[in-house]
């Protein structure tokens, strides 16, 4: 019998992220406390750019954006928000979406699988994802439970379970 496998990935659905940004933009346009402060949310290439006239207002815009991402089912672990910085007369925050698992996190996940998981389970790093294989599907499900209980700085999804 062939080995059963699944992949561990960390991806953000671009359409859901776009919907969250659009919802945040609508709320900021309608809210009274954002009138006259130049608050805006927009895509700037692969990053989300937040603007406002003061540091406090741009942090409030960040709170609105984060709440919309949570409502769309995207965890805040997937967002990499920078610190507010001044640009001319306005303050800005850039938010990058984390895609893929970096080498450090992949090694940490592999170490937990080796040390705490069932002995028949093997993991290997393939680019920005991990492939986990075993002869037993029950062992693979045990690894998924183990990794869901652990806390990593990246959001993990388990795909291609075969």
N, C-alpha and C positions, 0 to 999 in steps of 0.2 A: 504494500500500500504506500502511496506517495505521501510525502509530508504535507501537513496542513500549514498554511501561512496566513499572515496578515501584515499590513503595513501601518506604521505609526507616522503620521504626518502632522504638520501644523500649517494650515492654510486658512485664509479668510475669503469668504465668498464676496467677490467684487461687487455683485449686484446688491447684496444686502448692505455692504458698506456704503454704496452709492445711495441707497434708499435712506439709510441713517443720516447721511450728510444732508440730503434733501429735506428730511423731516426737521432736522436741527435748523436749517436755513429758514424754513417756514415759521418755526416757533420764534426764532430771533427777530424776524421781520414783524411779527405780530405783538410781541411782548412790550409793554410800556417801559419797563426799566432799561430796555436796549434802544429806545428812541433817542436819536441825536448823539450817540456815542460812536458811530461808525462801525458798529459790530457787524462782522460778516464771517461766513464759513464757505470755503470753496476748495475745489481740487486744484492742486498745483503740481502737475505731473503725476507722480505716484504718491505724493504726500497731500495731506489735508492742511490748509492754511487758515488759521483763525486770526482775525484782526479786531482791534477795538482801540478806543482812545486812551484808556488807562490800563494799568496792570490788573487791577481788581476786576474790571469789566471783561478783559480777555480771559481771566480765570473763570468767570461766570459763564462765558461762552463755552469754555472747555467742559464745564459741568453739564451743560445742556447737551453737548455732542456726546459725552460719555454716557449720559442717560439714554440717549437715542440708540447708541450701539448696544447697550444692555437689552433694551426692549426688542431689538432685532435679533437677539440671540448670539451676539458677538461679545466674547469676554474681554475685559480690559487688559488681560495678558497679551492680547493680540495688538494692542495699541502701544506705540512708543512715543509718548508726548514729551517734547522738549521743554525747556524752561522759557518763560516769557522774556522777550528781548525787545528793545526799542528800535524802531525803524522810522526815522523821521519824526513825525508827530504822533505816530501810533505805536501800539505794542502788538507783537505777533507771537504766536506759538505754532510750531510745525509738528504735525502728528504723522508718524510713519506707521504703516501696517507691517507687522512681522509676518513674513512668509517663510516657511521652511524651518527646519531644526538645525541650529548651528552645531558645529563639531563638539563644543564643550558640553552642551545639553545632551547631544546624542551619546557621548561617552558616559555621561552620568546615568542616562536611562539604561544603557547596556550594562553598566555595573550593577544597577539595582536588579535587573533581570537575572544576571549571573548569580548574585549573592542571595537574593530572597525568593526568586522564582523556582519552579520545578526544574530538576536537573536535566530533563530531556529537551528543554527549550534552548534554542540558539538564536542569537540576534546578530545582524550585520548592518553596518552603516552603508547606505546607498545614496550618495549625494546629500540631499537635504531631508532624507527620510530614513527610517529604519525598517528592515524586514525581519519579522520574527517567525521562526518555523519550529515545528515539533510534529511528532507522529500522532500525538494525542490532541484532539480539539479541546478537551477539558483542560489540559495544561495551558493552552493558549487563552482560554477564557479566564483562567486563574491569573495569568500575566496581565490581562486587561483590567481585572479587578484590582490587582496590586498597583498598577500604574495610575488608575483613577484615584486611589487612596493617597498616593504620593503627591507632593506639591512641587511643581516645576515652574520656572519662570516663563515657560511657553505653554500655549494652549495645545493639547494633544487631541487628535482625532484618530480613530481606528478604522481603516478602510481595507477593501479587497480581502475580506475574510473568506478563505477557500479551504 
